[in-house]
Amino acid sequence: MTALTQTIITARPKPVGGAASHLSQGAVGELKPVENEDYVGVLVRFASGAVGTFESSRVAVGPRAE
């Protein structure tokens, strides 16, 4: 297995009040450093010998995941 992670967005607005995350308040607020990765890509070989890839990204364009 091989994996790659990266932090693409290095600062985001700090959640304020009762907000659960920076997504709840839009693009306002004090910027704070990001401590987790925005992207991960994994290349795997299964026990059967099959090869697979997995990707996950918080910055990819598409439907909003909530």
Backbone torsions as a table, in degrees:
resi	resn	phi	psi	omega
1	MET	NA	140.2	175.2
2	THR	-130.0	140.3	179.9
3	ALA	-139.0	152.6	176.4
4	LEU	-134.6	130.6	174.1
5	THR	-123.9	154.5	179.5
6	GLN	-154.4	142.2	170.8
7	THR	-97.3	110.4	-176.9
8	ILE	-90.6	-46.6	176.2
9	ILE	-92.5	112.6	-172.4
10	THR	-90.5	-12.1	177.5
11	ALA	-147.9	141.1	178.6
12	ARG	-136.4	157.9	176.7
13	PRO	-62.2	138.0	177.1
14	LYS	-71.1	132.5	176.1
15	PRO	-59.8	140.0	179.3
16	VAL	-121.7	156.8	178.0
17	GLY	58.2	-129.9	-178.6
18	GLY	-93.4	11.4	-178.0
19	ALA	-64.0	136.5	179.3
20	ALA	-79.6	-27.8	-179.0
21	SER	-157.2	176.3	177.3
22	HIS	-64.8	-22.4	-179.8
23	LEU	-70.6	-24.5	-176.6
24	SER	-72.8	-20.4	-172.7
25	GLN	-114.4	1.3	-177.3
26	GLY	81.0	-150.7	-173.0
27	ALA	-102.8	29.1	179.3
28	VAL	-109.1	163.3	177.3
29	GLY	110.0	165.4	179.8
30	GLU	-66.2	133.6	178.7
31	LEU	-80.3	136.0	177.4
32	LYS	-125.4	150.9	178.0
33	PRO	-63.1	143.7	177.1
34	VAL	-85.4	135.1	-176.7
35	GLU	-109.3	1.1	179.7
36	ASN	-128.8	164.7	-176.8
37	GLU	-79.4	148.3	176.0
38	ASP	-94.0	-19.4	-173.4
39	TYR	-140.8	141.9	170.4
40	VAL	-141.3	137.9	174.4
41	GLY	-130.2	134.7	-176.0
42	VAL	-132.2	135.7	173.9
43	LEU	-114.5	123.6	-175.5
44	VAL	-127.1	155.3	169.9
45	ARG	-121.4	120.8	-179.0
46	PHE	-78.8	163.2	-179.7
47	ALA	-56.4	-29.4	179.9
48	SER	-74.7	-11.6	-176.8
49	GLY	100.5	-12.3	178.0
50	ALA	-66.1	148.4	178.6
51	VAL	-109.8	141.2	179.6
52	GLY	-140.5	159.8	175.2
53	THR	-127.8	145.9	176.3
54	PHE	-132.5	138.9	175.3
55	GLU	-137.3	145.3	174.6
56	SER	-144.0	137.3	-176.9
57	SER	-147.4	138.1	173.6
58	ARG	-88.9	-7.9	-175.9
59	VAL	-112.4	2.0	178.4
60	ALA	-71.2	145.2	177.9
61	VAL	-77.8	135.5	178.4
62	GLY	159.9	-170.0	-179.5
63	PRO	-57.9	142.7	-179.7
64	ARG	-73.6	126.2	177.8
65	ALA	-91.0	123.6	178.4
66	GLU	-126.7	NA	NA
